[in-house]
Amino acid sequence: MARCHSRILCLCLMPCLMVAHLLVYVVVSVCIAMSYHQPQLPVRFTATGVSSISAGLAAHPANPFWSLRLEEGTLWNQLQHPLDRQHNPILRGNSTNTSPMPAARAQEQGSPVQQEVPECSPDHRWVSLIRDFSSLPEQMRDFVLSMHCTQYPLLLDQLDLCSHEDGDGEELMLLVAVKSQTGNFEARQAIRQTWGASGWVRGEEGASRGLVRTVFLLGRQDGSTGDHPELGALLELENHRHRDILQWDFRDTFFNLTLKDVLFWRWFSERCPKARFIFKGDDDVFLRTRSLLDFLHQQEATLGAGPNGTGGTRDLVVGEVISNADPNRQPSTKYYIPESFFKGVYPAYAGGGGVVYSGALALRLREVSERVHLFPIDDVYLGMCLHRLGISPTHHPGFLTFDIPEADRGKPCAYRSILLVHKRSPQEILHLWAALQTPPPPC
């Protein structure tokens, strides 16, 4: 009888013991999980100096651009999401197909369907996706209404800019592409007379030289872009004399600077595809072109370069690199990007005052721009395109797009290690050029 009672007691206690063991296991597992810290992996995405290429660091971002998580309630992310998924190299292999995603698939993924728009007229399809559209600054509203269009006719073209007029058959070493506006006659002329003069240029070290051509990138500046006098006739005369102006038929506004990149890459691929390097900058920068040529020749010697930069300099892009930047959320600034338009951190990009990259990379940027929606900030857009190509921009301390200390600006010795400085008037450009005709001494 006692044995029977003990068996019944054991049967009753068995489930309790099992539950107790399970509870102990769960508590121990939770404690272990809470105390675990993911090990710090080595950083693969660096943009900290010229040495980042020669040091053998990875030339692609640490994080994939093809995020599977869709940011809700933000227009650019919703438009870009299906394109990034479509061209995800893991999901799609290495296909370079750039055909648009079928509407049905886009709807399945919860993204807005992108329909064809017959012409570049204001498009209101996406206004409903921006909850605060009516309260946005005018330049942001204008951008949203026209961001679908990247096809604009050329008003002024230069068919022979990259031809070998000097007759010895050497490839163009450096194409200087300067973003300007119609009314900036003085700035363009100062550049032509100084650092942007076209022709054969010898490096400061004297051992190397290169053929340089300069072209100015303009949109249409008229009453639709603000209070501007009619300067079309003067621009025609300027172009007739210098033959170095590209002008497209779009409104020349700050948020349309991205169009100058996209349209320039297309022009480059048709008119100048053999140029080895491109410098793209603003018309208020001062560039030490001879020192830049020395740097580019050094890169070719160090990294190697095949025809059209298909060797080690193929992915070269250098400037003042800005990493981990957040969008500007101050509505009063010209860089304002509302959260209803874009969420996230900007990819690393080179400051828009001046950047240099290989001609081979420009051809690839032309291709990838077909699958990256326009973004209002041009240098950020370049970073977005590079990110999708898996290329990291390289920081060079000689690119000072935010200028040098004011106390040093008048000292020639302060420019000894500088390749570029930003925010210089035409008069200051002429003065600097005269002062730096010989390499400046150390301070």
Residue pairs with C-beta under 8 A, 6 or more apart in sequence:
43 62
44 57
44 58
44 60
44 61
44 62
45 58
45 60
45 61
45 62
45 63
45 348
45 392
46 52
46 57
46 392
47 321
47 323
47 348
47 392
47 393
47 394
47 395
48 395
49 394
49 395
49 396
49 397
50 318
50 394
50 395
50 396
52 392
52 394
52 395
53 59
53 303
53 316
53 394
54 302
54 303
58 392
59 315
59 390
59 391
59 392
60 390
60 391
60 392
61 347
61 387
61 390
61 392
64 88
64 90
65 84
65 347
65 387
65 388
66 84
66 85
66 87
66 88
66 89
66 90
66 91
67 81
67 84
68 85
70 77
70 78
70 81
70 109
70 110
70 111
71 77
71 78
71 81
71 343
71 344
72 78
73 131
73 340
74 339
74 340
74 341
74 342
74 343
75 126
75 129
75 130
75 144
75 340
75 341
75 342
76 341
76 342
76 373
76 375
77 342
77 343
77 344
78 111
78 112
78 129
79 111
79 112
79 114
79 126
79 373
80 372
80 373
81 109
81 111
82 101
82 105
82 106
82 109
82 111
83 101
83 371
83 372
83 373
84 388
85 91
85 101
85 109
86 92
86 101
86 371
87 98
87 371
87 388
96 367
98 367
98 370
98 371
100 114
101 114
103 113
103 115
106 112
106 113
106 114
107 113
112 125
112 126
112 129
114 148
115 125
117 123
117 148
117 149
120 146
120 148
120 149
120 151
120 152
120 250
122 145
122 146
123 145
123 146
123 148
123 149
124 145
125 148
126 144
127 133
127 144
127 145
130 136
130 144
130 338
130 340
130 341
131 340
132 338
132 340
133 141
133 144
133 340
136 144
136 338
137 331
137 336
139 253
139 254
139 255
139 334
139 376
140 255
140 336
140 337
140 338
140 341
140 376
142 251
142 253
142 255
143 255
143 256
143 374
143 376
144 341
147 373
147 374
150 259
150 262
150 263
150 369
150 374
152 248
152 249
152 250
152 259
152 263
153 248
153 249
154 246
154 247
154 248
154 249
154 267
155 220
155 247
155 248
155 249
156 218
156 235
156 239
156 245
156 246
156 247
157 246
157 267
158 215
158 243
158 244
158 245
158 246
158 271
159 271
160 243
161 213
161 215
161 243
161 244
161 271
161 272
162 172
162 175
162 213
162 271
162 272
162 274
162 275
164 170
164 172
164 211
166 199
166 200
166 211
170 211
171 211
171 274
171 275
171 276
171 308
172 211
172 212
172 213
172 272
172 274
172 275
172 276
173 210
173 211
173 212
173 275
173 276
173 277
173 293
173 296
174 201
174 210
174 211
174 212
174 213
174 275
174 276
174 277
174 278
174 279
174 289
174 292
174 293
174 296
175 212
175 213
175 214
175 215
175 268
175 272
175 275
175 277
175 278
175 279
175 359
176 196
176 212
176 213
176 214
176 215
176 278
176 279
176 281
176 287
176 289
177 214
177 215
177 217
177 264
177 278
177 279
177 280
177 281
178 188
178 191
178 196
178 214
178 215
178 216
178 217
178 280
178 281
178 282
178 283
179 216
179 217
179 257
179 260
179 280
179 281
179 282
179 283
180 187
180 188
180 216
180 217
180 218
180 283
181 218
181 219
181 221
181 252
181 283
182 218
182 220
182 221
182 228
182 231
182 232
182 235
182 247
182 252
183 221
183 228
183 229
183 231
184 283
185 234
185 238
186 426
187 283
187 284
187 426
187 429
188 216
188 238
188 283
189 426
190 426
190 427
190 429
190 430
191 214
191 283
191 429
192 198
192 214
192 242
192 244
193 430
193 433
194 286
194 429
194 430
194 432
194 433
195 286
195 287
195 288
195 289
195 429
195 433
196 214
196 287
196 289
197 212
197 214
198 212
198 213
198 214
198 244
199 211
199 212
200 209
200 210
200 211
200 212
201 209
201 210
201 211
201 212
201 289
201 290
201 293
202 208
202 209
202 290
202 293
203 209
203 210
203 290
203 291
203 293
203 294
203 297
204 288
204 290
204 291
204 294
204 439
205 294
208 293
208 294
208 297
209 293
210 293
210 296
210 297
212 289
212 293
213 244
213 272
213 275
214 244
215 244
215 245
215 246
216 244
216 245
216 246
216 283
217 246
217 260
217 263
217 264
218 235
218 245
218 246
218 247
218 248
218 252
219 247
219 248
219 249
219 250
219 251
219 252
219 253
219 256
219 259
219 260
220 247
220 248
220 249
220 250
220 251
220 252
221 228
221 231
221 252
222 228
222 230
222 232
224 251
225 251
225 252
225 253
235 245
235 247
238 245
239 245
246 264
246 267
248 259
248 260
248 263
250 256
250 259
254 334
255 376
257 352
257 378
258 374
258 375
258 376
258 377
258 378
258 381
259 374
260 378
261 280
261 365
261 369
261 378
261 381
261 382
262 369
262 374
264 280
265 362
265 363
265 365
265 366
265 369
266 366
268 275
268 278
268 359
268 362
268 363
268 366
269 362
269 363
269 366
272 359
273 308
273 359
273 363
274 308
274 359
275 359
276 296
276 300
276 305
276 308
276 309
276 313
276 358
276 359
277 296
277 309
277 313
277 316
277 356
277 357
277 358
277 359
278 356
278 357
278 358
278 359
278 362
279 287
279 292
279 354
279 355
279 356
280 354
280 355
280 356
280 357
281 287
281 353
281 354
281 355
281 420
282 352
282 353
282 354
282 422
284 422
284 423
284 424
284 425
285 353
285 354
285 401
285 420
285 421
285 422
285 423
285 424
286 420
286 421
286 424
286 428
286 429
286 432
286 433
287 354
287 419
287 420
288 415
288 418
288 419
288 420
288 436
291 398
291 419
292 356
292 419
292 420
295 318
295 396
295 398
295 419
296 313
296 356
299 305
299 312
299 313
299 316
300 311
300 312
300 313
302 312
303 311
303 312
303 313
303 316
304 311
304 312
304 313
305 311
305 312
305 313
305 314
308 359
308 360
309 316
309 358
309 359
309 360
309 361
310 360
313 358
313 360
314 358
314 360
314 361
315 358
315 361
315 389
315 391
316 356
316 357
316 358
316 361
316 394
317 350
317 355
317 356
317 357
317 358
317 361
317 386
317 391
317 393
317 394
318 350
318 355
318 356
318 357
318 393
318 394
318 395
318 396
318 399
319 350
319 351
319 354
319 355
319 356
319 393
319 395
319 396
319 399
319 401
320 350
320 351
320 353
320 354
320 395
320 396
320 399
320 400
320 401
320 402
321 348
321 349
321 350
321 351
321 393
321 394
321 395
322 346
322 348
322 349
322 350
322 351
323 348
324 345
324 346
324 348
325 345
325 346
325 349
325 380
326 345
326 346
327 337
327 339
327 342
327 344
327 346
328 335
328 336
328 337
329 336
329 337
329 338
329 339
330 336
331 338
335 377
337 376
337 377
342 375
346 380
346 383
346 384
347 380
347 383
347 384
347 386
347 387
348 383
348 386
348 387
348 392
348 393
349 379
349 380
349 382
349 383
349 384
349 386
349 393
350 379
350 382
350 383
350 393
350 399
351 379
351 399
351 401
351 402
351 422
352 377
352 378
352 379
352 382
352 401
353 399
353 401
353 420
353 422
353 423
354 399
354 401
354 420
354 422
355 379
355 382
355 393
355 399
357 365
361 389
361 391
364 389
365 382
365 385
365 386
365 389
368 385
368 388
368 389
369 385
371 388
372 381
372 384
372 385
372 388
374 381
375 381
375 384
383 393
386 392
386 393
396 419
397 417
398 417
398 418
398 419
398 420
399 419
399 420
400 418
400 420
400 421
400 422
401 420
401 422
402 422
403 409
403 421
403 422
403 423
404 414
404 415
404 418
404 421
408 414
411 443
412 435
412 436
412 440
412 441
413 440
413 441
413 442
413 443
414 440
414 443
415 421
415 432
415 436
415 440
416 439
416 440
416 441
416 442
416 443
424 432
